[in-house]
Amino acid sequence: MTIKPLTDRVVVQMLKAEETTKGGIILTSAAQEKPQIAKVIAVGPGKVEDGTLIPVGVKVGDQVLMSKYSGTEVKVDGEEYTILRADDILAVVE
């Protein structure tokens, strides 16, 4: 099954959270910070304003920095994804 986002929505898959600190201390899952960097899996066509289609500014495969607790988490075929609005994406990580 595939996810096809509507309007200005973007489907992302979160990258792994850091499991150790820079000093080498192993963090439990409860102590790990929620990751903010994700990989773009699917992008909607964009939103219409004043009769003009405004496309989303990211593409499939981009790594993006997103707001910390934004979006809706969904599970499809055993994989976890987050669906969020394009406005919740803060930057593209290069």
C-alpha positions as CSV (number, residue, x, y, z in Angstrom):
1,M,0.0,0.0,0.0
2,T,1.3,3.5,-0.8
3,I,0.4,6.8,0.8
4,K,-0.5,9.7,-1.5
5,P,-0.7,13.0,0.4
6,L,-3.3,15.6,-0.5
7,T,-2.9,19.4,-1.0
8,D,0.2,20.7,0.8
9,R,0.8,17.6,2.9
10,V,4.1,15.8,3.0
11,V,4.8,12.2,4.2
12,V,8.1,11.7,6.0
13,Q,9.9,8.9,7.7
14,M,11.8,9.9,10.9
15,L,15.5,9.1,11.0
16,K,16.9,7.2,14.0
17,A,17.3,9.1,17.3
18,E,20.7,9.4,18.8
19,E,21.2,6.4,21.1
20,T,24.4,7.6,22.8
21,T,25.6,11.0,23.9
22,K,28.8,12.6,22.6
23,G,30.5,11.3,25.8
24,G,29.5,7.7,25.0
25,I,26.6,7.4,27.5
26,I,23.9,5.1,26.2
27,L,20.4,6.6,26.4
28,T,17.3,4.6,27.1
29,S,14.4,5.1,24.7
30,A,12.6,7.3,27.3
31,A,15.6,9.6,27.5
32,Q,16.2,10.0,23.8
33,E,15.1,13.2,22.3
34,K,12.5,13.1,19.6
35,P,14.3,13.3,16.2
36,Q,13.6,16.4,14.1
37,I,15.3,15.3,10.9
38,A,13.2,13.1,8.5
39,K,13.4,11.8,4.9
40,V,10.6,12.9,2.5
41,I,8.7,9.8,1.2
42,A,5.8,11.5,-0.7
43,V,4.7,15.1,-1.5
44,G,1.3,16.4,-2.3
45,P,0.6,18.6,-5.3
46,G,0.5,21.8,-3.3
47,K,-2.3,24.2,-2.3
48,V,-4.4,26.5,-4.4
49,E,-4.5,30.2,-3.4
50,D,-6.4,32.7,-5.5
51,G,-6.8,30.1,-8.3
52,T,-3.1,29.4,-8.6
53,L,-1.4,26.1,-7.6
54,I,1.5,26.8,-5.2
55,P,3.7,23.6,-5.2
56,V,5.4,22.2,-2.1
57,G,9.1,23.3,-1.8
58,V,10.5,19.8,-1.1
59,K,10.9,16.7,-3.2
60,V,11.0,13.0,-2.5
61,G,14.3,12.0,-1.0
62,D,15.1,15.3,0.7
63,Q,16.1,15.3,4.3
64,V,14.2,17.9,6.2
65,L,14.2,19.6,9.6
66,M,10.7,19.8,11.0
67,S,9.0,21.3,14.0
68,K,9.5,19.0,17.0
69,Y,5.9,17.8,17.7
70,S,4.2,18.4,14.4
71,G,2.3,16.1,12.1
72,T,0.3,12.9,12.6
73,E,2.0,9.6,13.0
74,V,0.6,6.7,11.0
75,K,1.7,3.0,10.6
76,V,1.4,1.5,7.1
77,D,2.6,-2.1,6.3
78,G,4.6,-2.1,9.6
79,E,6.4,1.1,8.8
80,E,5.9,4.3,10.8
81,Y,5.4,7.6,8.9
82,T,4.5,11.1,9.8
83,I,2.1,13.2,7.7
84,L,2.5,17.0,8.1
85,R,1.8,20.2,6.4
86,A,4.5,21.8,4.3
87,D,4.4,24.8,6.7
88,D,5.8,22.5,9.5
89,I,9.0,21.9,7.5
90,L,11.6,24.4,8.7
91,A,14.5,23.6,6.3
92,V,16.1,21.2,3.9
93,V,19.2,19.5,5.3
94,E,22.1,19.2,2.8
